[in-house]
């Protein structure tokens, strides 16, 4: 970012220098460069670029041409304030990070650091100050410029906007550019800043701009296929998308941090950030809402860009999308969106909906449509309606074609459409089509369908229960192997459980549907749903480095089993113990209201209807339609749970000391179960296939009971029932883990599959590095 300072010095020199000065200066720089080459800084015939010290010498040679006023002019025009609120703590603790920040200030005279200083006065009294410091080049030490007392601790709301708000008072000038830590800059772009600032004097419509939008250059796309998908998606949004939103739609907000603000306009209207906890978790877009509501004007300019580093690992991408989706859920509940909806004209309001909360709402509707489709088809098959339609319908091909329309939507092809358009604009139509086809071969549809699940889950959960929270992704080049347990913790509730639910329904539908007897019709009708199931289960392992390495799979399974059975405790973290993680996953139910709890229970009742549909298909039911069949199925459920409680009680009491009693209880349970099955086979129309069918019916019912028990936790936590709920939930998570692990283990066992995954999904340098690391670490596998 300090390129701005260099660019301003050069522009100040060029503005005041005569043609003779410029000609003489260029000759001196050329002779300086030739002398350096003759001295052999990089070797006499080297073609390598200059090293950093030689570039600094060249820069200092340019500085020799300056007449003296350029430094002052640049300092008057530009300062860079880094909002690092922890700098005071780092200095006190002699943290290396404080030394690094001090080094940066020492080498960049236009750099300032704003931090929060805590001064302990007495036993319980602490004073808080906002402090601005710089490095004084003459005194050769760090000096304070301003110290402003705060009424209390700074961080009352969200951390990032609070940090910005406490630093904005230390800025100077008419314009303010906000920059994130994962951004980069280029010298040639810094030279254009003067042109960009002139846009504040131009009328766009009836007003001058108050936010100048700037495009971003995503530079992390070459790390892996996943990073490429993410950067392609982001590039289309920060260029084509924002260009259209700004003109003609006039609904561009503030989505990230290369934008330039009219500082005086925003200082008198609440600053560039809203910092209320939870509701303003997506703090940047609220600056755009605030600007639009107060009569501001947001524009977008393509001739200048700032570098941006995006997430490159699936876990990082998912946490980022979870944060953004949760933030959009909070926006739905915010006053700002409510006021925009009231004050905008109809067409602009539609544009705002599509470009903000509507995108996430539509994602949720797509997933809910899949659920509605699958569940309704199942009920039609189980109730016999589908068979009647088949017997009475004359054109079943038309029915199959209509039912298959959602296939196009789910594949994620429409998500890729803006990327094709943007690539065709920047690189040409044929390269854009080739890139799109390459993406499909690298399983882009799998990733985009997985992202659809992330967005819809966190958006829906935030609307239902609230409780959005900031998720720090790190934004590093994290391309290491993630363990199975870590992936399970991250994706279990949002993807795995829902995919298993859809898979079970599709299997039951295949066995009971009249249409499913025609294999082609069944495949056409359910292929998109099966694609959803496969993408939600397999994506975390397909895009995981060494995801199909057999030895890593074995170690991951052992680690997962240790995590599942690790005893819970007050001080255990979610990474160590399943029980701690399980309680953490219920945190959103603590903040929800009575309506959120009631809706959660109503949604969970679908598993009981599933059981209702299945039990009448059992051979033992004898085609009866009496309600007694359903009541008896619940008696069976109670008996199974009672048997489990008896075995658990016997294990706790007798397994360690009086193991003979424990063995006796196990024998009695097995004997009675076998006896009951034999009697049922002999005296009723019970069939062996009924065992499998009833398992498919009652396992979802048990999961529904656990979900409802979680909602009713305040009433059940102190009772004996809660221990049974916890132990059953542990078994369910073990079952889900085994179901997810089975295809991963099978693909890991296939020779050459791991090498193929690495070559397809990662760039050549990373693939080579991964192979070398496997060779070097091969000793520990022996």
NUKOLKOL-964177 format. One record per residue (C-alpha): z, x, y. Coordinates in steps of 0.25 Angstrom, whole numbers, plus 5000, padded with zeros to 4 digits. Each point is the difference from the previous one (the first is absolute). Layout:
# NUKOLKOL-964177
ZXY
...
END
This chain:
# NUKOLKOL-964177
500050005000
500250125009
498550015001
500149905011
500750115008
498950114997
498949905003
500649965014
500250155003
498550024997
499649885008
500850045012
499350144999
498649944999
500349905011
500450115010
499250124995
498650045006
498850024992
500250155002
501449994995
499549934988
498950104997
500850125002
501149934991
499149974989
499550155000
501450055000
500449914988
498750044993
500350155002
501549984996
499549934987
499050114997
501150115002
500949934990
498949994990
499750155002
501550034998
499949944986
501049895002
499349924988
499250124995
498650055006
499149914992
501049884997
499549865001
501449944999
500549915011
501050075010
501450014996
501149925008
500550135007
498550035004
499849865005
501350015009
499550135006
498649935003
500849895006
500850105009
498750075004
499649865005
501349995007
499750135008
498949925007
500949905005
500450015015
501449964998
500049855004
499549954987
501450014993
500649915011
498949905000
500149984985
501549995000
499949905011
499049924992
500650014986
501350014993
500249984985
501449934997
500450014985
501049894997
500950074990
501449935001
500650094989
499750135007
501550015005
500549994986
499050104995
500450105011
501549984997
499850024985
499150125002
498949934993
498750084998
499349885006
500750025013
499550145001
498649954997
500049905011
500550115009
498950094996
499049895003
500649985014
500050155002
498550014997
499649875008
500550005014
499649855002
500849964988
501349925002
501049954990
500849875002
501249984991
501349934999
501350085003
501349964994
501250055008
501449984994
501149985010
501249964993
500449954986
499249885000
499150015013
498650054999
499050005012
498549994997
499050075009
498550005001
499650145002
498650065004
499950154998
498950115001
499950154998
500150085014
498950114999
500750085011
501549984995
499550024986
500949894995
500149854998
500449925012
500449855002
499149935010
500749864999
501349944994
500149855001
501349934994
499749894991
501049884998
500150024985
499450054988
498450005001
499649954986
500449855001
498649954995
498850064993
500150155001
498550045004
499949905012
501450035005
499650155000
498849975008
500849915010
501050115003
498950105002
499149925009
500950025012
499750155000
498549985001
499250025013
498649965005
499249874999
499650004985
500850024988
499450034986
500849974988
499850104988
500649994986
500450124992
498949994990
498950025011
499150115004
499250045012
498750085004
499750085012
498749945002
500649865000
501150055010
498950035010
499649855000
501449955004
499650005015
498949914997
500849914992
501149985011
498949965009
499849884992
501349955006
499249985013
498949924994
500149844998
499849954986
499849855003
500949965012
501150114998
500150144998
500550064987
501550024997
499850064986
498850094997
499750004985
499650134994
499350014986
500650094989
499450104991
500749994986
499950154995
500749984987
498949934992
499650134992
501350014992
499849904990
499249874997
501249925004
500150085013
498549975002
500249854997
501149995010
499350095011
498749924998
500849875002
500750055012
498850065006
499349875000
501249935007
500250105011
498550015004
499249874996
501249914999
500750035013
498750015008
499649864996
501549955003
499950065014
498649955003
499649894999
501249944994
501050055010
501250004990
500250154997
501550035000
500750144998
499950044986
500350155000
500350115009
498850075006
500049895011
500150035015
501049915007
500049965015
501450065002
500449935013
499549874995
500850014987
501350065006
500249875008
499749914988
501050054990
499450144995
499050034989
500949964988
500949884996
501150054992
500849884994
500450034986
499249944989
499149915008
499350125007
499850084988
498550015004
500450055014
498650045004
499349865000
501149945008
499650095012
498649934998
500649864999
500950035013
498850055007
499149884997
501149905003
500350065014
498550005004
499650144996
498750054995
499750084987
498750084999
499550094989
499250135003
499250084989
499650125008
501450074998
500850014987
501350064994
500250054986
500849924991
500650044986
500249884991
500849994987
499350064988
500949964988
500149864994
501549995002
499850045015
498949905002
500849894993
501250025009
499250015012
499349874997
501349934996
500650045013
498749945008
500049884991
501549985003
499850025014
498949895000
501049914994
501050025011
498949985010
499749864995
501549975003
500050075013
499949935014
498950095005
499049944989
500549865003
499850025015
498650064998
499649874991
500549915011
499350085012
498650054994
498849915000
499549954987
499050114996
500850115005
501249954992
499150004987
499750145003
501450045002
500449934987
498950074992
500350145006
501549994998
500849914991
498849924995
499550124991
501350014993
500149854999
498749994993
500350124991
501349914995
499149884999
499050074991
501150044991
500649865000
498749954997
499950094987
501449954996
499649855003
498750024992
500650064988
501249914999
499249875002
499050054989
501250024991
500649865002
498649944999
499950074986
501449974995
499949855004
498749984994
499349965013
499050124999
499649954986
499749865005
499250065011
499250084990
499749884992
499649925012
499350105008
498550014999
499850145007
501150104997
499250125006
500149945014
501549994998
500150144995
499250055012
500949925010
501350064994
499450145001
499850005015
501350075003
499550124992
499250055012
501349995009
500950084991
499250124997
500350055014
498550015004
500249935013
501150105003
498950114999
499049935009
500550055013
500050144994
498549994996
499649955014
500850115007
499450114991
498649955002
500250015015
500650145000
499250064988
498949914997
499749884990
499750084988
501250095001
500949885002
499549934987
500150134993
501550025004
500349864996
499450024986
500850134999
501249925004
499849904989
499850114990
501350065005
500749864997
500149965015
500149854996
501250034991
500750065012
499649895010
500549894990
501350084998
500150005016
499849855000
501249984991
500950095009
499649935013
500249864994
501350034994
500750065012
499449915010
500449884991
501450054998
500250035014
499649865005
500949944989
501250095001
499950095012
500650144999
498850095003
500450155001
499450135004
499450084989
499950155003
498750054992
500150145005
498550015002
499950134993
499050054990
500849944988
499050024988
501150034990
500249924987
501049885001
500949964989
499849874992
501449965005
499750025014
498749924999
500849894993
501049995011
499049995011
499049914993
500849924990
500349875008
498750015009
499050024989
500450034986
500849874998
499049915006
498950074992
500749984987
500249855004
498649985002
499650084988
500949914991
499549875006
498550054997
500450034986
500649874997
498949935007
499050074991
500749954988
500249865004
498749975009
498849924995
499150085009
500650134996
499349984986
498750045007
500350145002
498950025011
500649895008
501450054999
499650145004
499249955012
501149915004
501250104999
499350135002
500550015015
501449964996
500050114989
499550105010
501249965009
500950024988
499450144996
500050055015
501449965003
500650074987
499150124999
499750045014
501350085002
499750084988
498550015002
500250065014
501250094996
499750154998
500250034985
500249854998
499450014986
500650134996
500649984986
501250095002
500349955014
499949864994
501050034989
501050065010
499849885010
500449914989
501250074996
500450015015
499749855001
500949974988
501150095006
499949925014
500149864993
501250034992
500750095010
501449935004
500149935013
501050045011
500449995014
499450145004
498850004991
498649995007
498849924996
499350134995
501150034990
500449864995
499349874996
501249925005
500050065014
498549985001
500149854995
501149975010
499150065011
498949924996
500849875004
500450055014
499049905006
500749884994
501350045008
499349985013
499249874996
500449865004
500249884992
498549965001
499650144995
500949984988
499649864997
498550045001
500350134991
500649904989
498949905001
499050124998
500850054988
499949864993
498650034996
500550074988
500749884995
498749925001
499450114992
501049984989
499849855001
498550014998
500150104988
501149934991
499149884998
499050094994
500950054989
499849964986
501449954999
499849905011
499149924991
499149965012
501249925005
500049975015
501549975001
500950065010
500950034989
499150124996
500250065014
501549984999
500150064986
499250135005
501250015011
501049994988
499250124994
500150085013
501549985001
500250044985
499150135002
500850045012
501349974993
499650094988
499750115010
501449985007
500750014986
499250134996
500350065014
501549964999
500150054986
499350135004
501050025011
501249974992
499750064986
498850095001
500850135003
501349984991
499849894990
498550014998
500149934987
500449875007
498850025009
499150024988
500649874994
499649935013
498650055000
499949964985
500549865002
499049985012
498850054993
500449924987
500249875008
498750025008
499250034987
500649884993
499749915012
498550045000
499949984984
500649865002
499149975011
498850044992
500449924988
500449875006
499249995013
498650035005
500450145006
499050114999
500250155001
499050005012
501049915007
500950135001
499050075008
499749885009
501449975002
500350145004
498949995011
500649875005
501550045000
499950145006
499449955013
501149895000
501150114999
499350085012
500049875008
501549984997
500350145004
499249985013
500849885004
501350074996
499750115010
499849895011
501449944996
500650134999
501149975011
500549894990
499850074987
500450155003
501549984998
499849924986
499850054986
498649955001
499550115009
500350114990
499049934990
499049985011
500050155004
499950044985
498949904998
499250055012
500250144995
499349964987
498949935008
499750135008
500050084987
499049904994
499150015013
500150155000
499550014986
498849905002
499650085012
500250134993
499249964988
498550015006
500550135008
500450064986
498849964993
499050065011
500950135000
499850014985
498550005002
499550145001
499350045013
500449885007
500950085009
499050105004
499049895003
501049935009
500350125008
498550045002
499749865004
501149975010
500350135006
499250105008
499550134993
501150095006
501149914996
499549984986
499950154998
501450025006
500549904991
499450064987
500550145004
501449945002
499949944986
499750134995
501150075007
501049904996
499549994986
501250084995
501049905002
499349904991
499950094988
END
